[in-house]
Amino acid sequence: MPWNLQQKFVSQSPDLPSVPHSEVDEGKGVIVYQRYCHLYQEGELEKLAGLLKGVELVRAFYDNSNWFVWLRKSAI
């Protein structure tokens, strides 16, 4: 999934970042990075959170086309 970084936010060095899976779009003035996205299914985040030690699941919910979990650090 592409993510655009405006060149004005890159250091003033004439050398552009050498990052795999990126390219410069001079027309738009951006560096386009390819990033990995994973779309979670219902229950998947809760299951993963359950594998974590030292945290408790407070809430899991779906909002604006995204799954969210709220975690709290457990008392040790």
Legacy VTK file of the C-alpha trace (Angstrom):
# vtk DataFile Version 3.0
C-alpha trace
ASCII
DATASET POLYDATA
POINTS 76 float
0.000 0.000 0.000
1.612 3.314 -1.017
2.403 6.077 1.478
3.541 9.509 0.254
6.145 11.576 2.104
6.402 15.170 0.917
9.980 15.952 -0.078
9.909 19.144 1.989
9.950 16.941 5.102
13.114 15.139 4.008
16.429 16.534 5.263
17.995 19.212 3.104
20.589 16.706 1.880
20.563 16.292 -1.903
20.678 12.522 -1.387
17.197 11.083 -1.172
16.562 8.298 1.298
17.715 4.933 0.017
14.883 2.765 1.223
13.811 -0.462 -0.459
10.447 -0.293 -2.175
10.438 3.498 -2.526
10.532 5.857 -5.482
10.467 9.596 -6.107
7.482 11.170 -7.833
8.961 14.511 -8.929
5.644 15.622 -10.431
3.916 15.409 -7.062
7.011 16.295 -5.031
6.768 13.152 -2.914
8.693 10.016 -2.084
6.378 7.024 -2.414
7.068 4.211 0.036
5.419 0.827 -0.250
4.204 -0.336 3.151
2.649 -3.529 4.380
-0.868 -3.485 5.774
-2.729 -6.282 7.473
-6.506 -6.177 7.686
-7.610 -7.808 10.911
-10.684 -9.968 11.111
-13.158 -9.772 13.951
-11.656 -11.387 17.052
-8.101 -11.512 15.694
-6.739 -8.574 17.705
-8.349 -9.855 20.888
-6.734 -13.237 20.323
-3.318 -11.655 19.796
-3.751 -9.425 22.855
-4.522 -12.534 24.892
-1.052 -13.866 24.066
0.658 -10.848 25.625
1.969 -11.107 29.153
1.580 -8.151 31.471
-1.423 -6.541 29.772
-5.168 -6.914 30.033
-7.724 -6.309 27.332
-9.952 -3.397 28.316
-12.072 -3.080 25.212
-12.238 -4.232 21.605
-14.332 -2.393 19.059
-14.831 -1.585 15.381
-14.970 2.068 14.292
-14.423 3.893 10.999
-13.605 0.664 9.141
-10.893 -0.318 11.660
-10.616 -2.776 14.536
-9.199 -1.385 17.792
-8.178 -2.792 21.143
-7.523 -0.896 24.334
-4.948 -2.565 26.544
-3.906 -1.820 30.114
-0.629 -2.734 31.705
-1.353 -5.306 34.387
-0.104 -5.005 37.923
2.758 -7.429 38.407
LINES 1 77
76 0 1 2 3 4 5 6 7 8 9 10 11 12 13 14 15 16 17 18 19 20 21 22 23 24 25 26 27 28 29 30 31 32 33 34 35 36 37 38 39 40 41 42 43 44 45 46 47 48 49 50 51 52 53 54 55 56 57 58 59 60 61 62 63 64 65 66 67 68 69 70 71 72 73 74 75
